[in-house]
Amino acid sequence: AQFRFLANLLLCHGRRNYNRVALVVLFSFFKNVCWIVPAFFYNVLLSAGGHR
């Protein structure tokens, strides 16, 4: 076990991994918004029809 590389591992690679995970979370929220917003407006459009 070489503990001299531990600081570089945590500070450099840990930061990159944190940024990558944050980007994946951001894109997953964006993907869900892109699926839900059109479905919501389509549902509103269909419920505003002339049938009772």
mmCIF file of the N, C-alpha and C atoms, coordinates in Angstrom:
data_MODEL
# 
_entry.id   MODEL 
# 
loop_
_atom_site.group_PDB 
_atom_site.id 
_atom_site.type_symbol 
_atom_site.label_atom_id 
_atom_site.label_alt_id 
_atom_site.label_comp_id 
_atom_site.label_asym_id 
_atom_site.label_entity_id 
_atom_site.label_seq_id 
_atom_site.pdbx_PDB_ins_code 
_atom_site.Cartn_x 
_atom_site.Cartn_y 
_atom_site.Cartn_z 
_atom_site.occupancy 
_atom_site.B_iso_or_equiv 
_atom_site.pdbx_formal_charge 
_atom_site.auth_seq_id 
_atom_site.auth_comp_id 
_atom_site.auth_asym_id 
_atom_site.auth_atom_id 
_atom_site.pdbx_PDB_model_num 
ATOM 1   N N  . ALA A 1 1  ? 0.837   -1.176 0.000   1.00 0.00 ? 1  ALA A N  1 
ATOM 2   C CA . ALA A 1 1  ? 0.000   0.000  0.000   1.00 0.00 ? 1  ALA A CA 1 
ATOM 3   C C  . ALA A 1 1  ? 0.886   1.245  0.000   1.00 0.00 ? 1  ALA A C  1 
ATOM 4   N N  . GLN A 1 2  ? 0.701   2.078  -0.989  1.00 0.00 ? 2  GLN A N  1 
ATOM 5   C CA . GLN A 1 2  ? 1.497   3.304  -1.103  1.00 0.00 ? 2  GLN A CA 1 
ATOM 6   C C  . GLN A 1 2  ? 0.592   4.497  -0.820  1.00 0.00 ? 2  GLN A C  1 
ATOM 7   N N  . PHE A 1 3  ? 0.730   5.018  0.383   1.00 0.00 ? 3  PHE A N  1 
ATOM 8   C CA . PHE A 1 3  ? -0.133  6.108  0.805   1.00 0.00 ? 3  PHE A CA 1 
ATOM 9   C C  . PHE A 1 3  ? 0.323   7.460  0.270   1.00 0.00 ? 3  PHE A C  1 
ATOM 10  N N  . ARG A 1 4  ? 1.465   7.495  -0.396  1.00 0.00 ? 4  ARG A N  1 
ATOM 11  C CA . ARG A 1 4  ? 1.920   8.784  -0.922  1.00 0.00 ? 4  ARG A CA 1 
ATOM 12  C C  . ARG A 1 4  ? 1.092   9.230  -2.128  1.00 0.00 ? 4  ARG A C  1 
ATOM 13  N N  . PHE A 1 5  ? 0.412   8.306  -2.776  1.00 0.00 ? 5  PHE A N  1 
ATOM 14  C CA . PHE A 1 5  ? -0.435  8.647  -3.919  1.00 0.00 ? 5  PHE A CA 1 
ATOM 15  C C  . PHE A 1 5  ? -1.875  8.922  -3.511  1.00 0.00 ? 5  PHE A C  1 
ATOM 16  N N  . LEU A 1 6  ? -2.166  8.801  -2.242  1.00 0.00 ? 6  LEU A N  1 
ATOM 17  C CA . LEU A 1 6  ? -3.548  8.924  -1.778  1.00 0.00 ? 6  LEU A CA 1 
ATOM 18  C C  . LEU A 1 6  ? -4.096  10.338 -1.945  1.00 0.00 ? 6  LEU A C  1 
ATOM 19  N N  . ALA A 1 7  ? -3.281  11.356 -1.681  1.00 0.00 ? 7  ALA A N  1 
ATOM 20  C CA . ALA A 1 7  ? -3.753  12.745 -1.814  1.00 0.00 ? 7  ALA A CA 1 
ATOM 21  C C  . ALA A 1 7  ? -4.090  13.058 -3.264  1.00 0.00 ? 7  ALA A C  1 
ATOM 22  N N  . ASN A 1 8  ? -3.231  12.646 -4.201  1.00 0.00 ? 8  ASN A N  1 
ATOM 23  C CA . ASN A 1 8  ? -3.504  12.881 -5.623  1.00 0.00 ? 8  ASN A CA 1 
ATOM 24  C C  . ASN A 1 8  ? -4.747  12.125 -6.066  1.00 0.00 ? 8  ASN A C  1 
ATOM 25  N N  . LEU A 1 9  ? -4.894  10.921 -5.566  1.00 0.00 ? 9  LEU A N  1 
ATOM 26  C CA . LEU A 1 9  ? -6.058  10.117 -5.929  1.00 0.00 ? 9  LEU A CA 1 
ATOM 27  C C  . LEU A 1 9  ? -7.347  10.776 -5.465  1.00 0.00 ? 9  LEU A C  1 
ATOM 28  N N  . LEU A 1 10 ? -7.360  11.257 -4.244  1.00 0.00 ? 10 LEU A N  1 
ATOM 29  C CA . LEU A 1 10 ? -8.584  11.853 -3.707  1.00 0.00 ? 10 LEU A CA 1 
ATOM 30  C C  . LEU A 1 10 ? -8.859  13.236 -4.272  1.00 0.00 ? 10 LEU A C  1 
ATOM 31  N N  . LEU A 1 11 ? -7.824  14.055 -4.379  1.00 0.00 ? 11 LEU A N  1 
ATOM 32  C CA . LEU A 1 11 ? -8.042  15.446 -4.781  1.00 0.00 ? 11 LEU A CA 1 
ATOM 33  C C  . LEU A 1 11 ? -8.258  15.590 -6.282  1.00 0.00 ? 11 LEU A C  1 
ATOM 34  N N  . CYS A 1 12 ? -7.487  14.902 -7.074  1.00 0.00 ? 12 CYS A N  1 
ATOM 35  C CA . CYS A 1 12 ? -7.584  15.063 -8.530  1.00 0.00 ? 12 CYS A CA 1 
ATOM 36  C C  . CYS A 1 12 ? -8.687  14.178 -9.110  1.00 0.00 ? 12 CYS A C  1 
ATOM 37  N N  . HIS A 1 13 ? -8.578  12.875 -8.878  1.00 0.00 ? 13 HIS A N  1 
ATOM 38  C CA . HIS A 1 13 ? -9.542  11.951 -9.471  1.00 0.00 ? 13 HIS A CA 1 
ATOM 39  C C  . HIS A 1 13 ? -10.894 12.029 -8.769  1.00 0.00 ? 13 HIS A C  1 
ATOM 40  N N  . GLY A 1 14 ? -10.894 12.333 -7.497  1.00 0.00 ? 14 GLY A N  1 
ATOM 41  C CA . GLY A 1 14 ? -12.163 12.489 -6.787  1.00 0.00 ? 14 GLY A CA 1 
ATOM 42  C C  . GLY A 1 14 ? -12.958 13.673 -7.300  1.00 0.00 ? 14 GLY A C  1 
ATOM 43  N N  . ARG A 1 15 ? -12.255 14.756 -7.619  1.00 0.00 ? 15 ARG A N  1 
ATOM 44  C CA . ARG A 1 15 ? -12.934 15.938 -8.158  1.00 0.00 ? 15 ARG A CA 1 
ATOM 45  C C  . ARG A 1 15 ? -13.499 15.652 -9.543  1.00 0.00 ? 15 ARG A C  1 
ATOM 46  N N  . ARG A 1 16 ? -12.711 14.964 -10.371 1.00 0.00 ? 16 ARG A N  1 
ATOM 47  C CA . ARG A 1 16 ? -13.209 14.627 -11.711 1.00 0.00 ? 16 ARG A CA 1 
ATOM 48  C C  . ARG A 1 16 ? -14.413 13.701 -11.634 1.00 0.00 ? 16 ARG A C  1 
ATOM 49  N N  . ASN A 1 17 ? -14.357 12.726 -10.739 1.00 0.00 ? 17 ASN A N  1 
ATOM 50  C CA . ASN A 1 17 ? -15.472 11.806 -10.587 1.00 0.00 ? 17 ASN A CA 1 
ATOM 51  C C  . ASN A 1 17 ? -16.713 12.533 -10.079 1.00 0.00 ? 17 ASN A C  1 
ATOM 52  N N  . TYR A 1 18 ? -16.544 13.475 -9.150  1.00 0.00 ? 18 TYR A N  1 
ATOM 53  C CA . TYR A 1 18 ? -17.661 14.265 -8.641  1.00 0.00 ? 18 TYR A CA 1 
ATOM 54  C C  . TYR A 1 18 ? -18.298 15.072 -9.770  1.00 0.00 ? 18 TYR A C  1 
ATOM 55  N N  . ASN A 1 19 ? -17.476 15.685 -10.622 1.00 0.00 ? 19 ASN A N  1 
ATOM 56  C CA . ASN A 1 19 ? -18.007 16.469 -11.736 1.00 0.00 ? 19 ASN A CA 1 
ATOM 57  C C  . ASN A 1 19 ? -18.741 15.588 -12.733 1.00 0.00 ? 19 ASN A C  1 
ATOM 58  N N  . ARG A 1 20 ? -18.217 14.404 -12.993 1.00 0.00 ? 20 ARG A N  1 
ATOM 59  C CA . ARG A 1 20 ? -18.886 13.486 -13.925 1.00 0.00 ? 20 ARG A CA 1 
ATOM 60  C C  . ARG A 1 20 ? -20.227 13.024 -13.387 1.00 0.00 ? 20 ARG A C  1 
ATOM 61  N N  . VAL A 1 21 ? -20.276 12.698 -12.107 1.00 0.00 ? 21 VAL A N  1 
ATOM 62  C CA . VAL A 1 21 ? -21.534 12.257 -11.499 1.00 0.00 ? 21 VAL A CA 1 
ATOM 63  C C  . VAL A 1 21 ? -22.549 13.398 -11.502 1.00 0.00 ? 21 VAL A C  1 
ATOM 64  N N  . ALA A 1 22 ? -22.095 14.615 -11.211 1.00 0.00 ? 22 ALA A N  1 
ATOM 65  C CA . ALA A 1 22 ? -22.996 15.768 -11.235 1.00 0.00 ? 22 ALA A CA 1 
ATOM 66  C C  . ALA A 1 22 ? -23.547 16.003 -12.634 1.00 0.00 ? 22 ALA A C  1 
ATOM 67  N N  . LEU A 1 23 ? -22.727 15.795 -13.657 1.00 0.00 ? 23 LEU A N  1 
ATOM 68  C CA . LEU A 1 23 ? -23.184 15.965 -15.038 1.00 0.00 ? 23 LEU A CA 1 
ATOM 69  C C  . LEU A 1 23 ? -24.212 14.899 -15.418 1.00 0.00 ? 23 LEU A C  1 
ATOM 70  N N  . VAL A 1 24 ? -24.006 13.677 -14.974 1.00 0.00 ? 24 VAL A N  1 
ATOM 71  C CA . VAL A 1 24 ? -24.972 12.610 -15.245 1.00 0.00 ? 24 VAL A CA 1 
ATOM 72  C C  . VAL A 1 24 ? -26.303 12.908 -14.566 1.00 0.00 ? 24 VAL A C  1 
ATOM 73  N N  . VAL A 1 25 ? -26.264 13.395 -13.340 1.00 0.00 ? 25 VAL A N  1 
ATOM 74  C CA . VAL A 1 25 ? -27.500 13.751 -12.631 1.00 0.00 ? 25 VAL A CA 1 
ATOM 75  C C  . VAL A 1 25 ? -28.215 14.887 -13.348 1.00 0.00 ? 25 VAL A C  1 
ATOM 76  N N  . LEU A 1 26 ? -27.462 15.887 -13.795 1.00 0.00 ? 26 LEU A N  1 
ATOM 77  C CA . LEU A 1 26 ? -28.051 17.009 -14.523 1.00 0.00 ? 26 LEU A CA 1 
ATOM 78  C C  . LEU A 1 26 ? -28.712 16.545 -15.813 1.00 0.00 ? 26 LEU A C  1 
ATOM 79  N N  . PHE A 1 27 ? -28.034 15.692 -16.578 1.00 0.00 ? 27 PHE A N  1 
ATOM 80  C CA . PHE A 1 27 ? -28.614 15.200 -17.821 1.00 0.00 ? 27 PHE A CA 1 
ATOM 81  C C  . PHE A 1 27 ? -29.817 14.299 -17.573 1.00 0.00 ? 27 PHE A C  1 
ATOM 82  N N  . SER A 1 28 ? -29.821 13.549 -16.480 1.00 0.00 ? 28 SER A N  1 
ATOM 83  C CA . SER A 1 28 ? -30.981 12.708 -16.204 1.00 0.00 ? 28 SER A CA 1 
ATOM 84  C C  . SER A 1 28 ? -32.200 13.565 -15.848 1.00 0.00 ? 28 SER A C  1 
ATOM 85  N N  . PHE A 1 29 ? -31.991 14.659 -15.090 1.00 0.00 ? 29 PHE A N  1 
ATOM 86  C CA . PHE A 1 29 ? -33.102 15.580 -14.839 1.00 0.00 ? 29 PHE A CA 1 
ATOM 87  C C  . PHE A 1 29 ? -33.588 16.219 -16.134 1.00 0.00 ? 29 PHE A C  1 
ATOM 88  N N  . PHE A 1 30 ? -32.665 16.626 -16.996 1.00 0.00 ? 30 PHE A N  1 
ATOM 89  C CA . PHE A 1 30 ? -33.037 17.241 -18.269 1.00 0.00 ? 30 PHE A CA 1 
ATOM 90  C C  . PHE A 1 30 ? -33.800 16.259 -19.146 1.00 0.00 ? 30 PHE A C  1 
ATOM 91  N N  . LYS A 1 31 ? -33.361 14.995 -19.167 1.00 0.00 ? 31 LYS A N  1 
ATOM 92  C CA . LYS A 1 31 ? -34.045 13.971 -19.950 1.00 0.00 ? 31 LYS A CA 1 
ATOM 93  C C  . LYS A 1 31 ? -35.465 13.766 -19.441 1.00 0.00 ? 31 LYS A C  1 
ATOM 94  N N  . ASN A 1 32 ? -35.632 13.725 -18.130 1.00 0.00 ? 32 ASN A N  1 
ATOM 95  C CA . ASN A 1 32 ? -36.965 13.532 -17.568 1.00 0.00 ? 32 ASN A CA 1 
ATOM 96  C C  . ASN A 1 32 ? -37.868 14.718 -17.870 1.00 0.00 ? 32 ASN A C  1 
ATOM 97  N N  . VAL A 1 33 ? -37.327 15.925 -17.826 1.00 0.00 ? 33 VAL A N  1 
ATOM 98  C CA . VAL A 1 33 ? -38.117 17.108 -18.180 1.00 0.00 ? 33 VAL A CA 1 
ATOM 99  C C  . VAL A 1 33 ? -38.523 17.048 -19.644 1.00 0.00 ? 33 VAL A C  1 
ATOM 100 N N  . CYS A 1 34 ? -37.612 16.616 -20.503 1.00 0.00 ? 34 CYS A N  1 
ATOM 101 C CA . CYS A 1 34 ? -37.923 16.522 -21.935 1.00 0.00 ? 34 CYS A CA 1 
ATOM 102 C C  . CYS A 1 34 ? -38.986 15.477 -22.224 1.00 0.00 ? 34 CYS A C  1 
ATOM 103 N N  . TRP A 1 35 ? -39.138 14.473 -21.366 1.00 0.00 ? 35 TRP A N  1 
ATOM 104 C CA . TRP A 1 35 ? -40.192 13.489 -21.554 1.00 0.00 ? 35 TRP A CA 1 
ATOM 105 C C  . TRP A 1 35 ? -41.512 13.929 -20.919 1.00 0.00 ? 35 TRP A C  1 
ATOM 106 N N  . ILE A 1 36 ? -41.469 14.598 -19.786 1.00 0.00 ? 36 ILE A N  1 
ATOM 107 C CA . ILE A 1 36 ? -42.684 14.902 -19.037 1.00 0.00 ? 36 ILE A CA 1 
ATOM 108 C C  . ILE A 1 36 ? -43.427 16.111 -19.597 1.00 0.00 ? 36 ILE A C  1 
ATOM 109 N N  . VAL A 1 37 ? -42.711 17.154 -20.001 1.00 0.00 ? 37 VAL A N  1 
ATOM 110 C CA . VAL A 1 37 ? -43.366 18.385 -20.465 1.00 0.00 ? 37 VAL A CA 1 
ATOM 111 C C  . VAL A 1 37 ? -44.225 18.140 -21.707 1.00 0.00 ? 37 VAL A C  1 
ATOM 112 N N  . PRO A 1 38 ? -43.734 17.465 -22.755 1.00 0.00 ? 38 PRO A N  1 
ATOM 113 C CA . PRO A 1 38 ? -44.635 17.198 -23.889 1.00 0.00 ? 38 PRO A CA 1 
ATOM 114 C C  . PRO A 1 38 ? -45.803 16.289 -23.511 1.00 0.00 ? 38 PRO A C  1 
ATOM 115 N N  . ALA A 1 39 ? -45.579 15.313 -22.643 1.00 0.00 ? 39 ALA A N  1 
ATOM 116 C CA . ALA A 1 39 ? -46.676 14.443 -22.219 1.00 0.00 ? 39 ALA A CA 1 
ATOM 117 C C  . ALA A 1 39 ? -47.727 15.236 -21.447 1.00 0.00 ? 39 ALA A C  1 
ATOM 118 N N  . PHE A 1 40 ? -47.291 16.175 -20.623 1.00 0.00 ? 40 PHE A N  1 
ATOM 119 C CA . PHE A 1 40 ? -48.231 17.009 -19.873 1.00 0.00 ? 40 PHE A CA 1 
ATOM 120 C C  . PHE A 1 40 ? -49.079 17.853 -20.819 1.00 0.00 ? 40 PHE A C  1 
ATOM 121 N N  . PHE A 1 41 ? -48.444 18.518 -21.779 1.00 0.00 ? 41 PHE A N  1 
ATOM 122 C CA . PHE A 1 41 ? -49.208 19.362 -22.699 1.00 0.00 ? 41 PHE A CA 1 
ATOM 123 C C  . PHE A 1 41 ? -50.096 18.545 -23.626 1.00 0.00 ? 41 PHE A C  1 
ATOM 124 N N  . TYR A 1 42 ? -49.667 17.344 -23.987 1.00 0.00 ? 42 TYR A N  1 
ATOM 125 C CA . TYR A 1 42 ? -50.507 16.466 -24.796 1.00 0.00 ? 42 TYR A CA 1 
ATOM 126 C C  . TYR A 1 42 ? -51.743 16.050 -24.003 1.00 0.00 ? 42 TYR A C  1 
ATOM 127 N N  . ASN A 1 43 ? -51.561 15.785 -22.730 1.00 0.00 ? 43 ASN A N  1 
ATOM 128 C CA . ASN A 1 43 ? -52.682 15.426 -21.878 1.00 0.00 ? 43 ASN A CA 1 
ATOM 129 C C  . ASN A 1 43 ? -53.643 16.603 -21.721 1.00 0.00 ? 43 ASN A C  1 
ATOM 130 N N  . VAL A 1 44 ? -53.111 17.806 -21.564 1.00 0.00 ? 44 VAL A N  1 
ATOM 131 C CA . VAL A 1 44 ? -53.959 18.997 -21.468 1.00 0.00 ? 44 VAL A CA 1 
ATOM 132 C C  . VAL A 1 44 ? -54.726 19.198 -22.766 1.00 0.00 ? 44 VAL A C  1 
ATOM 133 N N  . LEU A 1 45 ? -54.064 18.985 -23.886 1.00 0.00 ? 45 LEU A N  1 
ATOM 134 C CA . LEU A 1 45 ? -54.705 19.147 -25.192 1.00 0.00 ? 45 LEU A CA 1 
ATOM 135 C C  . LEU A 1 45 ? -55.833 18.139 -25.380 1.00 0.00 ? 45 LEU A C  1 
ATOM 136 N N  . LEU A 1 46 ? -55.618 16.897 -24.967 1.00 0.00 ? 46 LEU A N  1 
ATOM 137 C CA . LEU A 1 46 ? -56.658 15.888 -25.120 1.00 0.00 ? 46 LEU A CA 1 
ATOM 138 C C  . LEU A 1 46 ? -57.813 16.106 -24.153 1.00 0.00 ? 46 LEU A C  1 
ATOM 139 N N  . SER A 1 47 ? -57.531 16.615 -22.963 1.00 0.00 ? 47 SER A N  1 
ATOM 140 C CA . SER A 1 47 ? -58.614 16.816 -22.003 1.00 0.00 ? 47 SER A CA 1 
ATOM 141 C C  . SER A 1 47 ? -59.453 18.043 -22.347 1.00 0.00 ? 47 SER A C  1 
ATOM 142 N N  . ALA A 1 48 ? -58.978 18.895 -23.242 1.00 0.00 ? 48 ALA A N  1 
ATOM 143 C CA . ALA A 1 48 ? -59.734 20.078 -23.634 1.00 0.00 ? 48 ALA A CA 1 
ATOM 144 C C  . ALA A 1 48 ? -60.599 19.803 -24.863 1.00 0.00 ? 48 ALA A C  1 
ATOM 145 N N  . GLY A 1 49 ? -60.833 18.536 -25.153 1.00 0.00 ? 49 GLY A N  1 
ATOM 146 C CA . GLY A 1 49 ? -61.638 18.181 -26.313 1.00 0.00 ? 49 GLY A CA 1 
ATOM 147 C C  . GLY A 1 49 ? -63.118 18.462 -26.095 1.00 0.00 ? 49 GLY A C  1 
ATOM 148 N N  . GLY A 1 50 ? -63.928 18.176 -27.100 1.00 0.00 ? 50 GLY A N  1 
ATOM 149 C CA . GLY A 1 50 ? -65.345 18.475 -27.042 1.00 0.00 ? 50 GLY A CA 1 
ATOM 150 C C  . GLY A 1 50 ? -66.193 17.397 -26.405 1.00 0.00 ? 50 GLY A C  1 
ATOM 151 N N  . HIS A 1 51 ? -65.651 16.243 -26.077 1.00 0.00 ? 51 HIS A N  1 
ATOM 152 C CA . HIS A 1 51 ? -66.444 15.153 -25.503 1.00 0.00 ? 51 HIS A CA 1 
ATOM 153 C C  . HIS A 1 51 ? -66.581 15.327 -24.003 1.00 0.00 ? 51 HIS A C  1 
ATOM 154 N N  . ARG A 1 52 ? -67.754 14.840 -23.494 1.00 0.00 ? 52 ARG A N  1 
ATOM 155 C CA . ARG A 1 52 ? -67.989 14.898 -22.050 1.00 0.00 ? 52 ARG A CA 1 
ATOM 156 C C  . ARG A 1 52 ? -68.000 13.527 -21.469 1.00 0.00 ? 52 ARG A C  1 
# 
